Amino acid sequence: MKKLIIFALVLTSFWAHAQQDLAFPFQGGAPIMNKFFKDSLTVTPEIIAKKAAGVAVIKFTADINGNIQKLVIYYADDYLLTMPAIAALKKSTKKWIIPNKEKFHDFIIPFSINYNNPATGIVDVQKAAYGFYKNRRPIVATDQIPLNAATLLPTVVIKYDIN
């Protein structure tokens, strides 16, 4: 009886898959995606002037051709931070790969935008950063968010120079 149970376990292990490996959904992989967004995301002068820093989490839908269909802001520390992220996402059309031959697929991508610390004038930068933080108006989803089969992408980290 023990041999029969062991044989059944070994036999089923050939058909069982723990997790299917998916290809990275951006043409070229994660390093190419990060490079694309670092090159495509333009930090606006208004962000630089306000010393704005924070996160924007955006959900978008891509179709089978890699076109972006719709964008939804799930969370943002301020609306100001979403504008360059949305513009960069719109430039990424035709670069998305849909898994399993689906017609549409949802992706969630976080953007982290921050400034490089300057060598001098740190007190002024801290005052401006605190002013931005104190006056920011976060965008927060108040309803439940259906995730369905969304793919969470790695965070795109953008650092900009103040001077």
C-alpha positions as a Markdown table, in Angstrom:
| # | Residue | x | y | z |
|---|---|---|---|---|
| 1 | Met | 0.0 | 0.0 | 0.0 |
| 2 | Lys | 2.9 | 2.4 | 0.8 |
| 3 | Lys | 4.4 | 1.7 | -2.6 |
| 4 | Leu | 1.1 | 2.5 | -4.3 |
| 5 | Ile | 0.8 | 5.8 | -2.5 |
| 6 | Ile | 4.4 | 6.8 | -3.2 |
| 7 | Phe | 4.0 | 5.8 | -6.9 |
| 8 | Ala | 0.8 | 8.0 | -7.1 |
| 9 | Leu | 2.6 | 11.0 | -5.5 |
| 10 | Val | 5.5 | 10.7 | -7.9 |
| 11 | Leu | 3.2 | 10.3 | -10.9 |
| 12 | Thr | 1.2 | 13.4 | -10.0 |
| 13 | Ser | 4.3 | 15.4 | -9.4 |
| 14 | Phe | 5.0 | 15.2 | -13.2 |
| 15 | Trp | 1.7 | 16.9 | -14.0 |
| 16 | Ala | 1.7 | 19.5 | -11.2 |
| 17 | His | 3.2 | 22.9 | -11.8 |
| 18 | Ala | 3.8 | 25.2 | -8.8 |
| 19 | Gln | 3.7 | 28.4 | -10.9 |
| 20 | Gln | 4.0 | 29.1 | -14.5 |
| 21 | Asp | 6.8 | 31.4 | -15.5 |
| 22 | Leu | 5.5 | 34.4 | -17.5 |
| 23 | Ala | 7.6 | 36.5 | -19.9 |
| 24 | Phe | 8.1 | 40.0 | -18.7 |
| 25 | Pro | 5.3 | 42.1 | -20.2 |
| 26 | Phe | 7.5 | 44.9 | -21.6 |
| 27 | Gln | 9.4 | 44.2 | -24.8 |
| 28 | Gly | 13.0 | 43.7 | -23.8 |
| 29 | Gly | 12.4 | 42.9 | -20.1 |
| 30 | Ala | 12.6 | 44.8 | -16.8 |
| 31 | Pro | 16.0 | 46.6 | -17.4 |
| 32 | Ile | 14.7 | 47.9 | -20.8 |
| 33 | Met | 11.4 | 49.0 | -19.2 |
| 34 | Asn | 13.3 | 50.9 | -16.4 |
| 35 | Lys | 15.6 | 52.6 | -19.0 |
| 36 | Phe | 12.6 | 53.5 | -21.2 |
| 37 | Phe | 10.8 | 55.2 | -18.3 |
| 38 | Lys | 13.9 | 56.9 | -17.0 |
| 39 | Asp | 14.5 | 58.3 | -20.5 |
| 40 | Ser | 10.8 | 59.1 | -21.3 |
| 41 | Leu | 9.6 | 60.5 | -18.0 |
| 42 | Thr | 10.3 | 64.3 | -18.0 |
| 43 | Val | 10.2 | 65.9 | -14.6 |
| 44 | Thr | 8.4 | 69.2 | -15.1 |
| 45 | Pro | 9.8 | 72.6 | -13.9 |
| 46 | Glu | 6.9 | 72.9 | -11.5 |
| 47 | Ile | 7.9 | 69.6 | -9.7 |
| 48 | Ile | 11.5 | 70.9 | -9.5 |
| 49 | Ala | 10.4 | 74.3 | -8.2 |
| 50 | Lys | 8.2 | 72.7 | -5.5 |
| 51 | Lys | 10.8 | 70.0 | -4.6 |
| 52 | Ala | 8.0 | 67.5 | -5.0 |
| 53 | Ala | 8.6 | 63.9 | -4.1 |
| 54 | Gly | 6.3 | 61.0 | -3.7 |
| 55 | Val | 4.6 | 58.0 | -5.3 |
| 56 | Ala | 2.0 | 57.6 | -8.0 |
| 57 | Val | 0.4 | 54.1 | -8.6 |
| 58 | Ile | -1.3 | 53.8 | -11.9 |
| 59 | Lys | -3.3 | 51.0 | -13.4 |
| 60 | Phe | -3.6 | 50.7 | -17.1 |
| 61 | Thr | -5.1 | 48.3 | -19.6 |
| 62 | Ala | -3.2 | 47.1 | -22.7 |
| 63 | Asp | -4.7 | 45.3 | -25.6 |
| 64 | Ile | -3.3 | 42.5 | -27.7 |
| 65 | Asn | -1.3 | 44.9 | -29.9 |
| 66 | Gly | 0.3 | 46.5 | -26.8 |
| 67 | Asn | -1.8 | 49.7 | -27.1 |
| 68 | Ile | -2.8 | 51.4 | -23.8 |
| 69 | Gln | -6.5 | 51.6 | -23.6 |
| 70 | Lys | -7.2 | 53.3 | -20.3 |
| 71 | Leu | -5.4 | 54.7 | -17.3 |
| 72 | Val | -6.6 | 54.9 | -13.7 |
| 73 | Ile | -4.8 | 56.6 | -10.8 |
| 74 | Tyr | -5.0 | 54.3 | -7.8 |
| 75 | Tyr | -2.9 | 56.5 | -5.5 |
| 76 | Ala | -0.8 | 59.5 | -5.8 |
| 77 | Asp | 0.9 | 61.7 | -3.2 |
| 78 | Asp | -0.1 | 64.7 | -5.4 |
| 79 | Tyr | -1.7 | 65.2 | -8.8 |
| 80 | Leu | 1.5 | 67.0 | -9.9 |
| 81 | Leu | 3.4 | 63.7 | -9.8 |
| 82 | Thr | 1.0 | 61.9 | -12.0 |
| 83 | Met | 1.4 | 64.1 | -15.1 |
| 84 | Pro | 4.9 | 63.0 | -16.1 |
| 85 | Ala | 4.1 | 59.4 | -15.3 |
| 86 | Ile | 1.0 | 59.4 | -17.5 |
| 87 | Ala | 2.8 | 61.1 | -20.3 |
| 88 | Ala | 5.6 | 58.5 | -20.2 |
| 89 | Leu | 3.0 | 55.7 | -20.1 |
| 90 | Lys | 1.4 | 57.1 | -23.2 |
| 91 | Lys | 4.8 | 56.9 | -25.0 |
| 92 | Ser | 5.0 | 53.2 | -24.1 |
| 93 | Thr | 2.2 | 52.2 | -26.4 |
| 94 | Lys | 3.0 | 49.1 | -28.6 |
| 95 | Lys | 5.6 | 48.0 | -26.1 |
| 96 | Trp | 3.4 | 45.8 | -23.9 |
| 97 | Ile | 3.1 | 42.0 | -24.3 |
| 98 | Ile | -0.2 | 40.5 | -23.2 |
| 99 | Pro | 0.1 | 37.1 | -21.4 |
| 100 | Asn | -1.7 | 34.0 | -22.7 |
| 101 | Lys | -3.2 | 35.6 | -25.8 |
| 102 | Glu | -5.7 | 37.6 | -23.8 |
| 103 | Lys | -7.6 | 40.4 | -25.6 |
| 104 | Phe | -6.9 | 42.9 | -22.7 |
| 105 | His | -4.7 | 42.8 | -19.6 |
| 106 | Asp | -4.4 | 45.1 | -16.7 |
| 107 | Phe | -1.1 | 46.3 | -15.3 |
| 108 | Ile | -0.3 | 48.2 | -12.1 |
| 109 | Ile | 2.8 | 50.3 | -12.1 |
| 110 | Pro | 4.2 | 52.4 | -9.3 |
| 111 | Phe | 6.3 | 55.4 | -10.0 |
| 112 | Ser | 8.6 | 56.8 | -7.2 |
| 113 | Ile | 9.7 | 60.4 | -8.0 |
| 114 | Asn | 12.3 | 62.0 | -5.7 |
| 115 | Tyr | 15.1 | 64.5 | -5.9 |
| 116 | Asn | 18.8 | 64.0 | -5.4 |
| 117 | Asn | 20.1 | 65.7 | -2.3 |
| 118 | Pro | 22.1 | 68.8 | -3.1 |
| 119 | Ala | 25.7 | 69.3 | -1.9 |
| 120 | Thr | 24.8 | 72.8 | -0.5 |
| 121 | Gly | 21.7 | 74.7 | 0.6 |
| 122 | Ile | 20.1 | 71.7 | 2.3 |
| 123 | Val | 18.1 | 73.9 | 4.7 |
| 124 | Asp | 16.3 | 75.6 | 1.8 |
| 125 | Val | 15.5 | 72.3 | 0.1 |
| 126 | Gln | 14.2 | 70.9 | 3.4 |
| 127 | Lys | 11.9 | 74.0 | 3.8 |
| 128 | Ala | 10.6 | 73.6 | 0.2 |
| 129 | Ala | 10.1 | 69.8 | 0.6 |
| 130 | Tyr | 8.2 | 70.4 | 3.8 |
| 131 | Gly | 6.1 | 73.1 | 2.2 |
| 132 | Phe | 5.2 | 70.6 | -0.6 |
| 133 | Tyr | 4.4 | 67.9 | 1.8 |
| 134 | Lys | 2.2 | 70.2 | 4.0 |
| 135 | Asn | 0.2 | 71.4 | 1.0 |
| 136 | Arg | 0.0 | 68.2 | -1.1 |
| 137 | Arg | -3.4 | 66.8 | -2.0 |
| 138 | Pro | -3.2 | 63.0 | -2.3 |
| 139 | Ile | -5.3 | 61.1 | -4.7 |
| 140 | Val | -6.8 | 58.1 | -2.9 |
| 141 | Ala | -9.2 | 55.5 | -4.2 |
| 142 | Thr | -12.2 | 55.5 | -1.9 |
| 143 | Asp | -14.1 | 52.6 | -3.6 |
| 144 | Gln | -13.0 | 49.0 | -3.7 |
| 145 | Ile | -10.6 | 48.3 | -6.5 |
| 146 | Pro | -11.3 | 45.2 | -8.6 |
| 147 | Leu | -7.8 | 43.8 | -9.4 |
| 148 | Asn | -9.0 | 40.7 | -11.4 |
| 149 | Ala | -5.9 | 39.4 | -13.2 |
| 150 | Ala | -3.8 | 42.6 | -12.9 |
| 151 | Thr | 0.0 | 42.3 | -13.1 |
| 152 | Leu | 2.0 | 44.4 | -10.6 |
| 153 | Leu | 5.1 | 45.7 | -12.3 |
| 154 | Pro | 8.3 | 46.7 | -10.5 |
| 155 | Thr | 8.5 | 50.3 | -9.2 |
| 156 | Val | 10.0 | 52.8 | -11.6 |
| 157 | Val | 12.3 | 55.0 | -9.5 |
| 158 | Ile | 13.1 | 58.5 | -10.9 |
| 159 | Lys | 15.5 | 60.9 | -9.3 |
| 160 | Tyr | 16.0 | 64.4 | -10.5 |
| 161 | Asp | 18.5 | 67.2 | -9.8 |
| 162 | Ile | 17.2 | 70.3 | -8.0 |
| 163 | Asn | 19.8 | 72.7 | -9.5 |
